[in-house]
């Protein structure tokens, strides 16, 4: 594992730490204790590549603390796009848990991060024994697939300014909101989330600030005009209409 020498062991989680996670909310106390006793805890520092594909084919990882960025890289051009960000309560390789295939992605911690894991067959046994856990896992997998489908739609149909507006709407922070998933990310990080580059994101964020839509300070993006941000997103929701065919278009010329 890259950077595995910096991995630190954590105390085993008690059932109270699992109870607050949506995945375990419906389980009984004795069920939570059994699962907690079977989990392997570990801590990682920020900006460390973790959970390589070989490991995700054998173990299922669940975040307890911190954020993890999950990305895909083109094998030739080395272009990178962020597929999603994980927060506490999210499982990393939820699809692998269901189909058993390795997760061919790059995972990097954005904060000091704490996770728990167990072999896939142990999770399968728990899911078989506890139907409510199995239902939670299926809902988590569906949410992940929907998130990836929305990313594909954004990249295929929407302009960069609309994709940025959608990202801010998904992770909105209002005056009384806590720091969200985007807190502390630099412009290059944000660019990877919308399939763009740093210079474009920098220009768009400055435009949003000039128009009074957002404010930024110390790595924090705050939405101050939600109506205008919604307009930015809605104004680009439809793909451009194709130009009407010109004379001779669609015909074979011999």
Backbone as a ProteinNet text record, in pm:
[ID]
protein_1_A
[PRIMARY]
XXXXXXXXXXXXXXXXXXXXXXXXXXXXXXXXXXXXXXXXXXXXXXXXXXXXXXXXXXXXXXXXXXXXXXXXXXXXXXXXXXXXXXXXXXXXXXXXXXXXXXXXXXXXXXXXXXXXXXXXXXXXXXXXXXXXXXXXXXXXXXXXXXXXXXXXXXXXXXXXXXXXXXXXXXXXXXXXXXXXXXXXXXXXXXXXXXXXXXXXXXXXXXXXXXXXXXXXXXXXXXXXXXXXXXXXXXXXXXXXXXXXXXXXXXXXXX
[TERTIARY]
84.7	0	88.1	63.5	143.8	134.9	251.5	252.6	211.7	212.5	162.2	244.8	370.8	452.8	400.2	310.7	254.7	119.9	76.6	-49.8	-37.7	-139.8	-140.9	-262.3	-242.5	-353.5	-441.1	-571.6	-667.3	-724.7	-778.8	-850.5	-971.8	-1009.7	-1129.9	-1251.3	-1337.4	-1454.4	-1555.3	-1619.7	-1727.3	-1858.9	-1962.3	-2089.4	-2148.9	-2115.4	-2172.2	-2122.3	-1999.5	-1946.8	-2015	-2053.4	-2125.3	-2270.8	-2328.2	-2470	-2505.7	-2414.5	-2445.8	-2436.2	-2386.1	-2375.3	-2505.4	-2557.6	-2685.8	-2688	-2574.2	-2568.3	-2608.1	-2584.4	-2608.6	-2725.2	-2797	-2897	-3007.4	-3041.6	-3154.9	-3114.6	-2985.9	-2940.7	-2956.9	-2971.9	-2981.9	-2842.7	-2840.5	-2713.3	-2622.6	-2676.6	-2591.5	-2538.3	-2614.7	-2568	-2453.2	-2466.8	-2360.2	-2232.3	-2245.4	-2126.5	-2054.6	-2130.5	-2068	-1990.1	-2051.3	-1984.9	-1861.8	-1875.7	-1762.6	-1644.3	-1670.5	-1562.2	-1492.1	-1558.9	-1499.7	-1433.8	-1427.3	-1371.1	-1226.1	-1148.2	-1007.1	-992.6	-955.3	-945.3	-804.6	-796.7	-667.4	-683.8	-574.9	-573.9	-469.1	-500.5	-406.7	-392.1	-273.9	-257.2	-319.3	-325.9	-384.3	-290	-350.7	-279.8	-194.5	-256.2	-190.1	-276.6	-214.9	-289.1	-310.9	-436.2	-474.8	-567.6	-597.7	-695	-671.5	-555.8	-529.2	-625.5	-630.7	-728.5	-717.1	-595.1	-577.9	-645.7	-640.5	-704.6	-856.6	-907.5	-1052.8	-1119.4	-1042.2	-1097.8	-1108.8	-1051.2	-1050.1	-1121.2	-1123	-1178	-1272.1	-1372.7	-1462.4	-1426.5	-1407.7	-1363	-1477.5	-1486.2	-1589.7	-1524.5	-1557.2	-1498.2	-1568.5	-1486.8	-1538.1	-1508.6	-1397.9	-1357	-1274.4	-1290.7	-1211.1	-1281.8	-1206.1	-1256	-1154.5	-1205.5	-1121	-1169.4	-1074.9	-1105.6	-1080.3	-1178.1	-1166.7	-1163.5	-1057.6	-1034.8	-1004.8	-1022.4	-982.8	-879.7	-782.6	-674.7	-665.8	-656	-640.1	-501	-490.5	-359.8	-258.1	-302.4	-210.3	-185.1	-292.9	-278.3	-252.3	-277.7	-263.7	-362.3	-464.7	-568	-646.7	-676.6	-742.4	-875.4	-976.9	-1104.5	-1147.8	-1200.7	-1252.5	-1392.4	-1412.2	-1541.5	-1637.2	-1585.1	-1667.1	-1577.2	-1632.9	-1566	-1638.5	-1561.1	-1618	-1615.8	-1720.9	-1731.8	-1758.9	-1754.8	-1783.5	-1918	-1915	-2034	-2038.4	-1952.1	-1949.2	-1858.6	-1899.9	-1815	-1739.1	-1611.5	-1530.4	-1570.7	-1554.8	-1574	-1706.6	-1815.3	-1948.1	-1989.3	-1949.8	-1985.6	-1907.8	-1780.4	-1699.7	-1758.8	-1816.3	-1879.7	-1990.1	-2054.5	-2165.4	-2121.2	-2021.3	-1984.7	-1848.4	-1770	-1643.1	-1529.1	-1548.9	-1443.7	-1362.9	-1230.6	-1146.5	-1191.2	-1166.5	-1202.8	-1080.8	-1076.7	-959.3	-962.4	-938.7	-939.6	-824.7	-805.2	-704.7	-778.2	-745.5	-807.4	-701.2	-731.3	-636.4	-707.8	-648.1	-706.5	-689.6	-793.3	-787.3	-766.9	-793	-774.8	-711	-678.6	-647.9	-773.3	-756.8	-872.1	-866.6	-982.1	-994	-1095.7	-1057.6	-1146.5	-1149	-1250.9	-1255.8	-1280.3	-1232	-1250.7	-1262.9	-1312.2	-1321	-1321.6	-1284.3	-1287.4	-1427.5	-1432.3	-1561.1	-1652.3	-1595.3	-1681.2	-1742.8	-1673.6	-1731.5	-1847.9	-1832.1	-1943.8	-2061.3	-2032.7	-2140.4	-2216.4	-2143.5	-2209	-2296.8	-2247.6	-2328.2	-2453	-2436.8	-2551.7	-2655.6	-2609.3	-2701.9	-2774.7	-2702.6	-2758.9	-2852	-2820.8	-2896.5	-2957.7	-3083.5	-3147.6	-3145	-3153.1	-3152.5	-3016.9	-2909.6	-2777.8	-2769.1	-2822.7	-2821.5	-2898.9	-3012.5	-3090.6	-3012.9	-2944.1	-2864.1	-2752.6	-2689.8	-2583.6	-2637.6	-2753.8	-2812	-2846.9	-2899.3	-2930.2	-2802.7	-2695.2	-2568	-2512.9	-2525.2	-2478.8	-2560.7	-2692.1	-2777.6	-2741.2	-2712.6	-2674.1	-2542.4	-2447.4	-2319.8	-2339	-2421.2	-2447.4	-2516.9	-2609.3	-2677.4	-2578.1	-2487	-2386.3	-2298.4	-2258.7	-2176.7	-2256	-2384.3	-2468.4	-2484	-2499.3	-2511	-2381.1	-2267.2	-2138.9	-2128.1	-2167.1	-2161.3	-2252.1	-2370.5	-2463	-2404.5	-2345.9	-2284.7	-2175.4	-2087.4	-1974.9	-2020.7	-2127.4	-2171.7	-2259	-2336.6	-2440.9	-2423.4	-2343.9	-2344	-2209.7	-2217.1	-2096.4	-2028.8	-1903.4	-1824.3	-1886.4	-1940.6	-2000.4	-2120.4	-2199.3	-2313.5	-2266.5	-2159.6	-2107.9	-2057.3	-1993.9	-1948.7	-2068	-2171.4	-2291.8	-2356.1	-2363.2	-2419.9	-2338.6	-2206.4	-2120.1	-2146	-2154.5	-2179.1	-2317.1	-2415.3	-2549.8	-2553.9	-2476.4	-2474.8	-2407.6	-2313.9	-2238	-2253.8	-2375.6	-2399.1	-2367.8	-2309.6	-2282	-2343.8	-2447.6	-2512.7	-2454.1	-2511.2	-2454.5	-2442.3	-2539.6	-2537.5	-2495.2	-2437.8	-2401.5	-2260.2	-2232.6	-2098	-2008.1	-1880.9	-1788.9	-1827.4	-1833.5	-1877.1	-1761.8	-1796.5	-1696.4	-1596.5	-1635.8	-1547.4	-1453.3	-1471.2	-1391.5	-1242.7	-1162.5	-1018	-961.9	-1047.7	-997.8	-943.3	-829.6	-773.7	-844.3	-819.5	-891	-862	-742.6	-712.1	-798.1	-821.7	-909.2	-1050.9	-1101.1	-1236.9	-1245.9	-1140.2	-1139.5	-1153	-1085.8	-1094.5	-1235.5	-1309.4	-1445.5	-1542.8	-1510.3	-1603	-1541.3	-1429.6	-1368.8	-1312.4	-1249.1	-1194.8	-1049.9	-998.4	-861.9	-863.3	-753.9	-748	-774.8	-716.1	-729.3	-874.6	-948.9	-1090.5	-1172.3	-1147.5	-1220.6	-1190.3	-1065.4	-1028.9	-1106.8	-1116.5	-1189.4	-1338.4	-1397	-1540.1	-1573.1	-1489.4	-1514	-1504.1	-1407.8	-1397	-1520	-1573.5	-1694.5	-1812.7	-1826.2	-1935.1	-1923.4	-1800.3	-1779.8	-1818.3	-1776.1	-1806	-1956.5	-2029	-2173.9	-2249.1	-2175.5	-2239.4	-2304.7	-2263	-2323.1	-2256.2	-2124.5	-2049.5	-1953.3	-1903.7	-1791.6	-1689.9	-1562	-1458.4	-1363	-1318.8	-1221.4	-1162.4	-1029.8	-957.7	-1005.4	-1015.8	-1054.5	-1200.8	-1282.4	-1424.9	-1504.6	-1592.6	-1681.5	-1820.9	-1874.3	-2006.2	-2101.3	-2215.4	-2318.3	-2397.1	-2402.4	-2475	-2597	-2606	-2723.6	-2764.9	-2849.6	-2890.6	-2970.2	-3053.6	-3136.2	-3050.2	-2946.7	-2858.4	-2780.1	-2740.4	-2668.2	-2758.5	-2883.8	-2978.8	-2996.8	-2999.3	-3012.1	-2890.6	-2771.6	-2651.2	-2662.6	-2714.8	-2728.5	-2838.9	-2953.5	-3068.1	-3048.4	-2969.2	-2952.5	-2873.3	-2811.2	-2731.1	-2776.8	-2896	-2937.8	-2962.5	-3005.8	-3033.5	-2912.4	-2881.3	-2771.7	-2807.3	-2704.6	-2729	-2811.5	-2907.9	-2987.3	-2900.3	-2914.2	-2833.9	-2874	-2777.5	-2807.2	-2893.4	-2986	-3066.9	-2977.5	-3011.7	-2926.9	-2917.9	-2796.6	-2777.6	-2811.9	-2822.3	-2857.4	-2758.3	-2811.2	-2725.4	-2682.3	-2710.3	-2668.6	-2744.7	-2676.7	-2739.9	-2748.6	-2701.6	-2705.8	-2565.1	-2557.3	-2428.9	-2402.8	-2287.3	-2252.1	-2154	-2190.5	-2105.5	-2019.3
-119.1	0	123.8	223.2	342.8	413	446.2	519.4	437.2	302.4	220	235.4	282	302.6	412.1	497.8	605.8	568.5	445.8	400.4	381.4	424	407.6	325.6	238.4	159.5	246.5	221.2	291.6	194.5	246.4	158.3	98.4	-22.9	-81.8	7.5	26.3	112.6	46.4	126.9	69.7	89.7	26.1	26.7	166.4	255.8	391	468	440.8	509.5	459.3	333.7	281	324.8	339.6	372.4	501.6	599.5	729.7	727.2	617.6	607.8	553	613.9	569	420.8	366.1	226.7	130.9	172	82.7	128.7	231	293.9	197.6	100.1	12	-115.1	-132	-255.5	-249.5	-366.9	-378	-366.9	-339.2	-316.3	-438.9	-558.8	-677.6	-703.6	-664	-678.1	-581.4	-458.9	-360.3	-403.9	-459.9	-504.5	-615.7	-707.4	-815.6	-760.1	-666	-608.3	-528.6	-448.1	-367.1	-455.4	-568.5	-658.2	-723	-724.7	-787.3	-689.8	-561	-458.7	-428.6	-399.5	-364.3	-213.7	-137.5	8.2	52.6	164.4	219.4	369.2	445.4	589	621.1	720.4	766.2	917.7	971.1	1116.7	1171.6	1302.2	1364.4	1352.9	1357	1352.6	1226.3	1112.7	982.9	892.7	825.5	728.8	601.9	556.7	444.8	350.8	238.1	141.6	106.5	47.2	9.2	-98.9	-116	-206.8	-348.6	-395.3	-532	-550	-446	-454.4	-449	-367.7	-353	-479.2	-569.9	-697.9	-796	-760.2	-850.7	-794.7	-659.3	-598.5	-484.3	-461.2	-346.9	-243.3	-117.6	-8.3	88.5	132.8	225.9	343.1	465.8	584.1	618.4	644.8	695.2	843.6	889.9	1029.7	1072.3	1200.3	1254.3	1246.7	1279.9	1275.4	1202.3	1131.8	1061	1095.3	1131.3	1160.1	1034.1	996.8	877.7	922.4	882.6	933.8	821.7	854.5	766.4	839.7	765	824.3	755	835.8	779.1	717.2	592.8	524.9	585.5	661.1	718	866.1	943.8	1088.5	1129.6	1039.2	1067.2	1173.4	1202.4	1295.4	1230.8	1310.6	1259.3	1331	1254.4	1313.7	1253.8	1337.2	1290.2	1233.6	1109.9	1044.4	1082.8	1088.2	1127	1148.8	1214.4	1234.5	1152.4	1085.4	1006.5	1086.9	1074.3	1139	1031.8	1066.8	966.4	897.4	765.6	685.4	624.2	670.7	617	494.7	398.1	284.5	311.1	275	303.9	215.7	85.9	-7.5	-81.4	-3.6	-61.1	-149.1	-112.4	-194.8	-326.1	-319.8	-441.3	-536.6	-482.5	-566.8	-652.1	-599.5	-671.3	-761.8	-717.3	-799.2	-867	-832.2	-899.6	-858.3	-756.7	-714.3	-600	-596.7	-490.2	-351.8	-253.8	-115.4	-45.7	-28.7	25	178.1	233.2	378	417.7	549.3	604.3	670	631.3	689.8	766.2	891.5	976.3	1047.6	1045	1114.3	1265.3	1339.8	1486	1542.9	1462.9	1501.6	1382.9	1402.7	1286.4	1200.1	1074.5	989.1	862.3	820.9	696.7	606.8	482.2	386.7	257.3	177.6	39.9	-49.2	-172.4	-265	-406.8	-493.6	-636.2	-709.3	-837.1	-913	-914.1	-920.9	-918.8	-1032.1	-1151.3	-1263.3	-1241.6	-1165.9	-1135.3	-1038.8	-937.6	-846.5	-921.6	-1014.9	-1093.3	-1172.2	-1227.9	-1303.8	-1212.3	-1093	-997.6	-956	-931.3	-890.5	-1002.6	-1126.6	-1240.1	-1254.8	-1228	-1246.5	-1132.2	-1010.5	-892.4	-824.5	-852.3	-796	-643.4	-576.2	-430.4	-376.3	-446.2	-406.4	-427.6	-540.2	-566.7	-458.8	-417.1	-312.3	-180.6	-148.3	-25.4	-29.7	-145.7	-160.1	-141.4	-196.4	-182	-36.1	33.7	175.6	257	221.8	291.7	267.7	145	114.9	191	199.2	273.4	421.6	477.2	618.2	642.9	549.6	564.5	559.6	467.2	457.6	582.9	637.1	759.9	876.1	882.3	988.5	981.2	860.1	843.3	875.1	840.4	872.4	1023.4	1094.6	1240.7	1303.6	1246.6	1296.7	1277.2	1159.1	1132.7	1228.4	1255.2	1348.3	1488.6	1531.8	1664.4	1678.5	1579	1586.7	1583.2	1508.5	1491.1	1605.5	1667.6	1758.5	1904.1	1931.8	2065.7	2135.6	2266.3	2347	2355.9	2401.5	2402.2	2489.7	2606.1	2694	2628.1	2553.6	2482.8	2368.8	2299.3	2189.9	2243.3	2359.9	2420.1	2458.9	2514.8	2550.7	2426.9	2317.8	2193.3	2143.3	2150.7	2105.5	2186.4	2318	2402.6	2375.7	2348.5	2319.3	2186.5	2088.8	1959.4	1968.3	2061	2071.8	2211.3	2262.1	2401.6	2427.7	2544.1	2591.2	2729.8	2741.3	2869.3	2935.4	3049.4	3126.4	3044.4	2954.5	2879.4	2734.4	2703	2564.5	2531.6	2404.9	2362	2351.3	2335	2312	2182.1	2186.3	2069.7	1998.5	1914.6	1833.7	1917.6	2037.7	2120	2206.4	2209.5	2299.7	2266	2369.3	2352	2300.2	2272.4	2224.1	2340.3	2319.3	2420.8	2411.3	2509.4	2515.7	2395	2339.9	2220	2102.5	2092.5	1987.2	2002.7	2126.1	2151.7	2122.8	2159.5	2133.6	1984.4	1902.2	1757.4	1705.2	1772.3	1729	1755.9	1849.7	1883.4	1860.5	1788.2	1756.7	1877.4	1968	2089.3	2106	2229.3	2259.7	2380.1	2397.6	2499.5	2639.4	2675.8	2812.8	2845.3	2747.8	2770.6	2786.5	2700.4	2709.6	2841.4	2883.5	3011.3	3125.9	3125	3230.7	3227	3107.4	3096.3	3136.7	3096.4	3135.2	3286.5	3347.6	3493.7	3560.3	3500.6	3555.4	3542.6	3425.5	3405.7	3504.9	3531.6	3629.6	3769.4	3806.6	3939.2	3959.4	3852.5	3861.6	3849.3	3835.3	3830.7	3698.2	3590.6	3459.3	3388	3401.3	3333.1	3430	3388.4	3452.5	3344.2	3378.3	3280.7	3340.9	3256.1	3298.6	3175	3169.2	3062.5	2923.6	2902.3	2770.8	2737.5	2837.4	2816.5	2888.1	2815.5	2874.3	2881.3	3002	3021.5	3079.9	3015.4	3064.4	3174.4	3292.2	3404.5	3443.6	3395.1	3422.7	3292.6	3217.7	3086	3097	3199.5	3213.8	3230.8	3312.3	3331.7	3204.4	3131.8	3007.1	2905.9	2898.2	2809.7	2849.5	2979.8	3027.3	2985.9	2992.6	2949.1	2802.3	2721.4	2579.2	2554.2	2617.2	2591.9	2646.5	2751.9	2813	2724.7	2619.7	2531.9	2386.8	2364	2225.7	2150.4	2220.8	2153.2	2162.5	2054.5	2062.1	2158.4	2209.1	2300.6	2231.6	2305.6	2249.3	2236.6	2126.3	2110.8	2212.9	2254.2	2347.7	2278.7	2353.8	2292.8	2249	2138.9	2089.5	2190.8	2207.5	2296.4	2224.4	2298.4	2240.1	2130.9	2014.4	1903.1	1818.3	1864	1787	1656.1	1551	1420.8	1347.3	1408.8	1343	1303.9	1195.1	1151.7	1221.7	1284.7	1356.3	1271.3	1238.5	1153.3	1239.6
0	0	0	-89.2	-89.9	43.2	98.2	223.8	343	329.7	438.3	564.8	552.4	670.2	760.1	707	786.4	846.3	824.9	879.8	1030.7	1104.3	1249.1	1289.7	1384.3	1435.9	1524.9	1521.9	1606.4	1708.3	1817.5	1910.1	1840.2	1872.9	1812.4	1836.5	1736.5	1755.4	1848.3	1932.9	2012.4	1937.8	1986.3	1914	1902.8	1997	1992.5	1870.8	1825.9	1707.9	1581	1581	1465.2	1465.6	1583.7	1595.5	1523.1	1522.2	1462.5	1310.1	1252.2	1106.9	1049.5	942.8	885.3	850.1	809.1	767.3	879.5	1005.2	1118.8	1206.1	1163.9	1250.7	1294	1210.7	1240.3	1314.3	1343.8	1407.7	1559.2	1618.9	1763.8	1826.7	1956.9	2024.6	2017.9	2039	2035.8	1895	1793.4	1655.6	1627.5	1676.6	1659.3	1729.4	1848.6	1921.6	1846.2	1788.9	1711.9	1592.9	1521.6	1404.6	1446.7	1552.7	1599.1	1636.5	1698.9	1739.8	1620.6	1505.2	1387.6	1291.5	1329	1240.9	1276.3	1172.8	1189.7	1169.4	1274.7	1262.4	1222.3	1150.8	1111	1087.7	1106.4	1081.6	976.3	891.2	789.6	797.9	768.3	761.2	633.1	621.6	502.9	384	264.2	136.3	122.9	152.3	139.2	52.1	-46.4	-126.6	-45.1	-42.9	43.4	-33.8	26.5	-25.1	-172	-206.2	-345.7	-393.3	-525.8	-585.7	-531.4	-508	-458.3	-322.8	-238.7	-107.3	-117.8	-211.4	-220.7	-273.1	-333.1	-376.5	-260.8	-146.1	-31.3	91.2	105.1	225.3	187.7	272.1	255.7	361.4	315.5	401.6	429.2	554	596.6	669.5	627.3	689.5	820.5	922.6	1049.7	1067.5	1008.1	1025.7	905.6	864.6	755.7	621.3	516.1	378.6	290.9	191.4	95.4	-44.9	-131.2	-271.3	-353.9	-436.1	-520.1	-665.7	-738.3	-873	-971.4	-1098.9	-1208.3	-1292.9	-1346.2	-1425.9	-1560.5	-1667.2	-1800.9	-1812	-1860.4	-1860.7	-1956.5	-2056.9	-2155.3	-2129.1	-2117.7	-2101.7	-1957.4	-1862.9	-1719.5	-1671.2	-1750.5	-1705.4	-1591.5	-1488.9	-1369.1	-1348.5	-1310.9	-1272.7	-1139.5	-1053.5	-925.6	-945.9	-906.2	-921.4	-808.7	-686.3	-572.1	-451.2	-350.9	-223.4	-117.7	-34.2	74.7	203.4	281.6	411.7	516.8	646.4	749.7	726.7	736	711.6	573.7	482.5	346.4	339	258.6	227.4	99.4	96.6	-22.1	-139.3	-124.9	-236.3	-223.5	-217.2	-196.5	-314.4	-437.8	-553.4	-550.7	-512.8	-501.2	-398.4	-293.5	-191.8	-252.9	-357.5	-419.8	-533.7	-614.9	-731.4	-719	-616	-592.6	-683	-768	-860.3	-799.9	-825	-767.6	-812.7	-728	-755.4	-814.1	-946.5	-1015	-1012.8	-895.8	-878.5	-786.7	-773.8	-683.6	-567.2	-445.6	-326.8	-248.4	-215	-142.8	-28.7	88.8	203.2	187.2	222.7	221	361	461.6	601.7	674	800.3	882.7	886.8	853	825.2	908.3	954.7	1030.3	960.6	937.4	872.1	951.8	923.8	972.6	852.1	860.6	749.4	802.2	714.9	743.9	610.5	608.5	483.1	421.6	289.6	220.3	267.4	288.4	328.1	466	552	683	668.7	581.9	555.1	493.8	403.1	341.7	448.1	544.2	651.3	735.7	768.1	845.9	768.1	638.1	557.1	547.8	543.4	539.6	673.5	782.8	916.3	954.9	906.6	948.5	825.7	796.1	675.7	670.6	786	785	739.3	773.9	725.3	574.7	527.9	383.9	308.7	363.1	299	295.1	403.9	407.6	304.4	288	189.2	47.6	19.8	-113.4	-142.3	-42.2	-60	-82.6	-11.2	-29.4	-169.4	-219.2	-354.7	-458.2	-437.1	-530	-530.9	-413.1	-405.2	-478.4	-466.5	-535.6	-687.3	-734.8	-878.4	-930.2	-851.7	-892.5	-899.9	-804.1	-803	-927.7	-965.5	-1084.8	-1211.3	-1212.4	-1328.3	-1343.7	-1232.2	-1238.2	-1287.7	-1247	-1296	-1446.9	-1495.6	-1639.2	-1716	-1661.7	-1726.9	-1730.5	-1620.1	-1615.1	-1720.5	-1728.5	-1821.2	-1966.3	-1993.1	-2131.7	-2181.1	-2091.9	-2137.6	-2095.3	-1994	-1936.4	-1951.5	-1966	-1974.7	-1837.9	-1839.9	-1717.2	-1609.4	-1646.4	-1545.8	-1479.8	-1557.3	-1500.1	-1410.7	-1451.2	-1368.3	-1234.5	-1237.1	-1112.1	-1025.4	-1086.4	-1010.7	-949.2	-1025.3	-972.3	-853.2	-864	-754.5	-628.2	-641.9	-525.8	-466.6	-551.4	-502.1	-426.5	-474	-405.5	-269.1	-254.7	-129.8	-70.9	-73.6	-38.3	108.4	134.2	269.4	282.9	362.1	384.5	508.5	548.5	660	787.8	812.1	937.4	916.6	800.3	771.6	816.6	844.7	882.8	760.3	783.9	673.6	604.4	473.1	397.8	331	234.1	166.4	88	45.5	-36.4	46.5	176.9	259.8	250.3	225.4	222.7	92.1	-6.3	-134.4	-216.4	-280.8	-369.4	-504.4	-590.4	-717.4	-805.9	-796.7	-874.8	-829.1	-697.4	-644.9	-699.9	-699.1	-748.1	-897.2	-971.6	-1115.6	-1144.6	-1067.2	-1088.7	-1063.5	-977	-946.1	-1060	-1148.7	-1256.9	-1394.6	-1400.1	-1528.6	-1599.3	-1524.7	-1583.2	-1538.3	-1550.9	-1510.5	-1417.6	-1344.5	-1239.8	-1292.4	-1406.7	-1455.3	-1489	-1540.3	-1572.5	-1444.6	-1347.1	-1220.6	-1150.4	-1153.5	-1092.5	-1156	-1289	-1359.5	-1325.6	-1320.3	-1292.2	-1148.5	-1053.4	-914.8	-898	-965.4	-959.8	-1020.8	-1127.7	-1189.1	-1093.7	-1029.2	-933.2	-817.4	-773.4	-665.8	-712.9	-832.4	-886.6	-900.9	-931.7	-949.1	-816.5	-705.9	-575.1	-541.5	-607.7	-584.3	-467.7	-457	-351.8	-285.3	-169.5	-103.2	-70.3	-74.5	-41.5	59.9	151.9	252.5	317.7	321.3	391.8	350.5	219.1	170.2	187	216.2	240.8	133.3	64	-36	23.8	32.2	92.2	-10.8	-26.3	-118.3	-48.5	-111.2	-52.1	-134.6	-257.5	-341	-408.4	-338.5	-387.4	-517.1	-529.1	-648.9	-774	-763.9	-879.4	-911.6	-807.7	-831.8	-902.1	-859.8	-926.7	-1072.7	-1097.4	-1235.1	-1318	-1258.3	-1329.3	-1370.1	-1279.4	-1309.3	-1411.3	-1392.5	-1479.3	-1619.5	-1632	-1763.6	-1858.5	-1805.4	-1891.1	-1881.4	-1829	-1807.4	-1936.8	-2041.1	-2167.3	-2258.9	-2332.6	-2429.4	-2541	-2607.2	-2717.7	-2825.3	-2880.3	-2988.9	-3113.8	-3187.3	-3308.9	-3414	-3492.2	-3599.3	-3704.2	-3767.1	-3873.4	-3987.8	-4053.3	-4162.3	-4275.1	-4324.5	-4438.1	-4567.4	-4672.3	-4801.5	-4838.1	-4868.4	-4906.1	-4789.7	-4664.4	-4548.2	-4543.5	-4507.1	-4496.2	-4628.1	-4735.5	-4865.6	-4907.8	-4980.1	-5032.9	-5164.9	-5175.5	-5298.6	-5376.5	-5497.9	-5582	-5672.5
[MASK]
++++++++++++++++++++++++++++++++++++++++++++++++++++++++++++++++++++++++++++++++++++++++++++++++++++++++++++++++++++++++++++++++++++++++++++++++++++++++++++++++++++++++++++++++++++++++++++++++++++++++++++++++++++++++++++++++++++++++++++++++++++++++++++++

